[in-house]
Amino acid sequence: MGVELIRSEALADTAPYAYAAVVAPGSLVFTAGACPLDGHGVVVAPGDVAGQAARVMDNLVLALAAAGCGLGDVATSTVYVASADRADLVAAWQVVRAAFGDHDAPSTLLGVAVLGYPDQLVEVEAVAVRP
């Protein structure tokens, strides 16, 4: 596999992800932030963090596939949620984590003031390794 997930006994084991990832020499893939857009560029599920997160992950899968990768090739990701409400961050995170399944690569979850599209609440960017 191209991604080795790193855990350390010196760090808390309560985080639901690995703390670091090492990649073998090869092609790194940097995605743009996947947005909750439909095929016409319209934001889906206005006001619904979980609904937008689901579309974001669908779009991330498509972007990775176009680069010859899948979610299992992701070395790290960043999840942006346009909210100061921790419950919104958790709602987005649950959808993102479910999409990654057992591949618990390092990730950062951030609450931000605003994202690029009107009504956009969630965005996810990733770095992957093409196998």
Phi, psi and omega per residue, in radians:
M1 nan 2.627 -3.089
G2 -1.455 -0.251 -3.103
V3 -2.111 2.166 3.041
E4 -1.868 2.020 -3.140
L5 -1.444 2.328 -3.034
I6 -1.903 2.290 3.027
R7 -2.167 2.672 -3.123
S8 -2.257 2.306 3.068
E9 -1.154 -0.303 -3.135
A10 -1.402 -0.203 -3.139
L11 -1.952 2.723 -3.137
A12 -0.997 2.433 3.126
D13 -1.658 0.300 -3.112
T14 -1.531 -0.257 3.122
A15 -1.239 2.382 -3.102
P16 -1.475 0.675 -3.141
Y17 -2.836 2.845 3.050
A18 -1.263 2.711 -3.115
Y19 -1.495 -0.371 -3.132
A20 -2.705 2.919 3.079
A21 -2.462 2.506 3.084
V22 -2.045 2.384 3.135
V23 -2.059 2.498 3.078
A24 -1.255 2.765 3.074
P25 -0.954 2.407 -3.107
G26 2.832 -2.758 -3.071
S27 -1.655 2.084 3.026
L28 -1.471 2.508 3.106
V29 -2.093 2.124 3.104
F30 -1.901 2.062 3.140
T31 -1.576 2.659 2.891
A32 -1.246 2.898 3.069
G33 -1.098 2.142 3.069
A34 -1.308 2.286 -3.061
C35 -1.957 2.851 -3.135
P36 -1.479 1.001 -3.095
L37 -1.803 2.487 3.022
D38 -1.454 -3.051 -3.090
G39 -1.133 -0.223 3.128
H40 -1.812 0.090 3.135
G41 1.417 0.342 -3.140
V42 -1.742 2.357 3.094
V43 -1.140 2.232 3.111
V44 -1.612 2.787 3.013
A45 0.885 0.930 3.090
P46 -0.946 2.334 3.116
G47 1.425 -0.051 -3.065
D48 -2.019 1.686 -3.090
V49 -1.023 -0.854 -3.107
A50 -1.129 -0.714 3.119
G51 -1.097 -0.732 3.096
Q52 -1.183 -0.695 3.132
A53 -1.064 -0.674 3.128
A54 -1.103 -0.763 3.128
R55 -1.168 -0.679 3.099
V56 -1.015 -0.796 -3.117
M57 -1.185 -0.642 3.044
D58 -1.037 -0.775 -3.129
N59 -1.204 -0.623 3.082
L60 -1.111 -0.742 3.105
V61 -1.021 -0.744 3.136
L62 -1.141 -0.736 3.124
A63 -1.117 -0.758 3.118
L64 -1.120 -0.732 -3.140
A65 -1.064 -0.681 3.122
A66 -1.109 -0.439 3.119
A67 -1.666 0.080 3.115
G68 1.460 0.450 -3.095
C69 -2.286 3.037 3.009
G70 -2.399 -3.140 -3.140
L71 -1.050 -0.534 3.111
G72 -1.204 -0.182 3.107
D73 -1.699 -0.017 -3.114
V74 -1.288 2.267 3.106
A75 -1.622 -0.547 3.125
T76 -2.807 2.694 3.097
S77 -2.511 2.818 3.053
T78 -2.271 2.258 -3.127
V79 -1.948 2.124 3.130
Y80 -1.897 2.302 3.089
V81 -2.239 2.158 -3.123
A82 -1.402 1.344 -3.131
S83 -2.916 2.604 3.005
A84 -1.751 0.022 -3.125
D85 -1.569 2.032 -3.110
R86 -1.009 -0.546 3.118
A87 -1.094 -0.635 3.081
D88 -1.148 -0.722 3.109
L89 -1.082 -0.767 3.135
V90 -1.108 -0.721 -3.140
A91 -1.064 -0.776 3.106
A92 -1.146 -0.787 -3.101
W93 -1.030 -0.717 -3.120
Q94 -1.071 -0.686 3.118
V95 -1.201 -0.767 3.137
V96 -1.094 -0.845 -3.131
R97 -1.063 -0.717 3.137
A98 -1.079 -0.679 3.135
A99 -1.123 -0.668 -3.139
F100 -1.332 -0.328 3.127
G101 1.027 -2.276 -3.099
D102 -1.316 -0.183 -3.123
H103 -1.479 1.520 -3.042
D104 -1.666 1.034 3.141
A105 -1.086 2.760 3.110
P106 -0.971 2.486 3.140
S107 -2.624 2.663 3.049
T108 -2.101 2.328 3.128
L109 -1.964 2.162 -3.070
L110 -2.230 2.425 2.913
G111 -1.637 2.221 -3.106
V112 -2.172 2.879 -3.094
A113 -1.270 -0.729 -3.059
V114 -2.770 2.645 3.032
L115 -2.019 3.069 -2.887
G116 -1.167 -0.563 -3.083
Y117 -1.801 2.582 3.042
P118 -0.994 2.377 3.129
D119 1.253 0.071 3.130
Q120 -1.356 2.279 -3.141
L121 -2.012 -0.367 -3.013
V122 -2.388 2.509 3.031
E123 -2.629 2.496 3.122
V124 -2.340 2.246 3.007
E125 -2.021 2.728 -3.069
A126 -2.548 2.737 2.947
V127 -2.076 2.214 -3.111
A128 -2.211 2.964 3.087
V129 -2.070 2.118 3.107
R130 -1.266 2.172 -3.105
P131 -1.161 nan nan
